């Protein structure tokens, strides 16, 4: 059985423009969830922001992904749950080419990809566990489109904001991103000045406050 829910609208360009200024690692200073650990860029294109369009595949059946590809609008990020399948690739030359024609901002797979040369040619950034020559089939058995998915431990809902760079991927609810944005921007914007201060001799512990935190409860042992 296939379950198909409405396709999320692409997030506003103003929000995406702000998100493009933020690195996933910056979000990691304020949020502990939403990070699909173990996924990495398999293409040279490795940065994007976009709106999650979710797909769940069942066993070796890639039918739901082919269906979802026709729903993609410019700015969607196709996010694929493959269960425990660590062998089969669900995205290869033809699927990626179709997604590129639809304007996909990126693809995130809790599984494998294939046809790396053709993936590179499309320019679509692909994050996955790796590459494999073994592929899914079109069986018409089961799958979900635009329902919540579990991608490498991260729960992703259709319409979530997706931010990716070479360090990894993070999924953030748009309203949560709005609430965090000022802190995220301030945190990230402070780094250049922090480097200047450290070069001038300021200690790391004094710059960020760890020294005082440690001294409050430190026991200094004689050697």
C-alpha positions as CSV (number, residue, x, y, z in Angstrom):
1,X,0.0,0.0,0.0
2,X,1.2,3.5,-0.8
3,X,0.3,6.5,1.4
4,X,0.4,9.9,-0.4
5,X,0.0,13.2,1.5
6,X,-0.1,16.7,0.1
7,X,3.2,18.1,-1.1
8,X,4.5,20.9,1.1
9,X,4.9,24.4,-0.3
10,X,8.4,25.6,-0.8
11,X,9.4,27.8,2.1
12,X,9.6,31.6,1.5
13,X,12.7,32.9,-0.2
14,X,13.3,35.3,2.6
15,X,13.6,32.5,5.1
16,X,15.8,30.4,2.7
17,X,18.1,33.4,2.1
18,X,18.6,33.7,5.9
19,X,19.1,30.0,6.2
20,X,21.8,30.0,3.5
21,X,23.9,32.2,5.9
22,X,23.8,29.6,8.6
23,X,26.0,26.5,8.9
24,X,24.6,23.2,10.3
25,X,27.4,23.2,12.9
26,X,26.1,26.6,14.1
27,X,22.6,25.0,14.6
28,X,24.4,22.3,16.5
29,X,25.3,24.7,19.3
30,X,21.6,25.4,20.0
31,X,19.8,22.2,18.9
32,X,20.6,18.6,19.6
33,X,18.0,16.9,17.3
34,X,17.5,16.9,13.5
35,X,21.0,15.8,12.6
36,X,21.1,12.6,10.4
37,X,24.5,11.3,11.5
38,X,26.5,9.1,9.2
39,X,25.4,10.9,6.0
40,X,28.0,12.8,3.9
41,X,28.1,14.5,0.5
42,X,28.8,12.1,-2.3
43,X,28.9,14.8,-4.9
44,X,31.2,17.8,-5.2
45,X,28.2,20.0,-4.9
46,X,27.7,19.9,-1.1
47,X,25.9,23.0,0.0
48,X,22.2,23.8,-0.2
49,X,19.1,25.0,1.7
50,X,15.6,23.9,0.8
51,X,12.2,22.5,1.8
52,X,11.9,18.8,2.8
53,X,9.8,16.6,0.5
54,X,9.8,13.2,2.2
55,X,9.8,9.7,0.9
56,X,9.8,6.3,2.7
57,X,10.8,3.3,0.7
58,X,10.0,-0.3,1.6
59,X,12.5,-3.1,1.2
60,X,13.9,-2.9,-2.3
61,X,11.0,-1.0,-3.8
62,X,11.8,2.4,-5.3
63,X,8.4,3.1,-6.7
64,X,7.5,5.8,-4.2
65,X,10.6,7.8,-5.1
66,X,9.7,7.7,-8.8
67,X,6.2,9.0,-7.9
68,X,7.6,11.7,-5.6
69,X,10.0,12.9,-8.3
70,X,7.1,14.2,-10.3
71,X,5.9,16.3,-7.4
72,X,9.1,18.1,-6.9
73,X,9.1,21.9,-7.3
74,X,12.1,24.2,-7.5
75,X,13.6,24.4,-4.0
76,X,12.4,21.0,-2.7
77,X,14.9,18.7,-1.0
78,X,14.0,15.1,-1.5
79,X,14.6,13.3,1.8
80,X,14.5,9.5,1.6
81,X,14.1,6.9,4.4
82,X,15.3,3.4,3.4
83,X,14.8,1.6,6.6
84,X,17.7,-0.6,7.4
85,X,18.8,-1.0,3.7
86,X,22.5,-0.2,3.6
87,X,23.2,-2.0,0.3
88,X,20.8,-0.6,-2.4
89,X,21.0,2.7,-4.2
90,X,17.6,4.4,-4.7
91,X,19.0,7.5,-6.6
92,X,21.0,7.0,-9.8
93,X,21.4,8.7,-13.2
94,X,17.8,8.8,-14.3
95,X,16.2,9.7,-11.0
96,X,18.7,12.4,-10.4
97,X,18.3,13.8,-13.9
98,X,14.6,13.9,-13.4
99,X,15.0,15.7,-10.1
100,X,17.4,18.2,-11.7
101,X,14.8,19.0,-14.4
102,X,12.2,19.7,-11.6
103,X,14.6,22.1,-9.8
104,X,15.4,20.0,-6.7
105,X,17.7,21.8,-4.4
106,X,19.3,18.6,-3.1
107,X,18.8,15.0,-2.1
108,X,19.3,13.4,1.3
109,X,19.3,9.6,1.5
110,X,19.5,7.3,4.5
111,X,21.0,4.8,2.2
112,X,23.1,4.6,-1.0
113,X,23.4,6.4,-4.3
114,X,24.9,5.3,-7.6
115,X,26.1,6.5,-11.0
116,X,28.4,9.1,-9.5
117,X,29.5,10.6,-12.8
118,X,26.0,11.2,-13.9
119,X,25.1,12.6,-10.5
120,X,27.9,15.1,-10.8
121,X,26.7,16.1,-14.2
122,X,23.3,17.2,-12.9
123,X,24.8,19.5,-10.3
124,X,22.3,18.4,-7.7
125,X,23.9,18.0,-4.3
126,X,23.5,14.4,-3.0
127,X,24.0,13.4,0.7
128,X,24.0,9.7,1.4
129,X,25.8,6.9,3.3
130,X,27.9,6.1,0.2
131,X,27.8,4.6,-3.2
132,X,26.6,1.2,-4.4
133,X,26.1,-0.6,-7.7
134,X,23.2,-2.5,-6.3
135,X,19.9,-0.7,-6.9
136,X,16.2,-0.7,-5.8
137,X,13.5,-2.1,-8.2
138,X,10.1,-0.8,-9.3
139,X,7.9,-3.3,-7.6
140,X,4.8,-1.3,-6.6
141,X,4.6,-2.8,-3.2
142,X,4.7,-0.2,-0.5
143,X,5.9,3.3,0.4
144,X,5.0,6.8,1.7
145,X,5.2,10.2,0.1
146,X,5.1,13.4,2.2
147,X,4.7,11.8,5.6
148,X,7.1,12.0,8.5
149,X,10.3,9.9,8.0
150,X,13.2,8.7,10.2
151,X,16.4,9.5,8.4
152,X,19.5,8.3,10.2
153,X,17.8,9.0,13.6
154,X,16.4,12.4,12.6
155,X,12.7,12.8,12.4
156,X,11.9,14.8,9.3
157,X,8.5,16.3,8.5
158,X,7.3,17.5,5.1
159,X,8.0,21.2,4.9
160,X,11.0,21.2,7.3
161,X,13.8,23.5,6.5
162,X,16.9,21.6,5.3
163,X,20.4,23.1,5.6
164,X,23.5,21.2,4.3
165,X,27.2,21.9,3.9
166,X,30.3,19.7,3.9
167,X,30.0,19.1,7.7
168,X,26.5,17.5,7.3
169,X,22.8,18.1,7.3
170,X,20.3,19.5,9.7
171,X,16.5,19.5,9.6
172,X,14.8,22.4,11.4
173,X,11.1,23.3,11.8
174,X,10.7,26.7,10.1
175,X,9.2,28.3,13.2
176,X,12.0,27.0,15.3
177,X,14.5,28.5,12.9
178,X,12.8,31.9,13.1
179,X,13.1,31.7,16.9
180,X,16.8,30.8,16.8
181,X,17.9,32.9,13.9
182,X,19.1,36.0,15.8
183,X,21.2,33.8,18.2
184,X,22.5,31.7,15.3
185,X,23.6,34.7,13.3
186,X,25.2,36.4,16.3
187,X,27.0,33.2,17.2
188,X,28.3,32.7,13.8
189,X,29.1,36.4,13.2
190,X,31.2,36.5,16.4
191,X,33.8,34.0,15.1
192,X,35.9,36.4,13.0
193,X,36.4,38.8,16.0
194,X,37.1,35.8,18.2
195,X,39.9,34.8,15.9
196,X,41.4,38.3,16.1
197,X,41.2,38.3,19.8
198,X,42.9,34.9,20.1
199,X,45.7,36.0,17.8
200,X,46.2,39.0,20.0
201,X,46.8,36.8,23.0
202,X,43.4,36.4,24.6
203,X,43.1,33.0,26.1
204,X,40.4,30.6,24.8
205,X,39.1,30.0,28.4
206,X,38.7,33.8,28.9
207,X,37.2,34.4,25.5
208,X,34.3,32.0,25.9
209,X,34.1,31.6,29.7
210,X,35.2,28.0,30.2
211,X,37.9,29.1,32.6
212,X,35.5,30.5,35.1
213,X,33.2,27.5,34.8
214,X,36.0,25.1,35.5
215,X,37.5,27.2,38.4
216,X,34.2,27.2,40.2
217,X,34.5,23.5,41.0
218,X,38.0,22.6,40.2
219,X,40.3,20.6,42.5
220,X,44.0,21.2,41.7
221,X,46.1,18.1,42.4
222,X,49.7,18.3,43.3
223,X,51.9,16.3,40.9
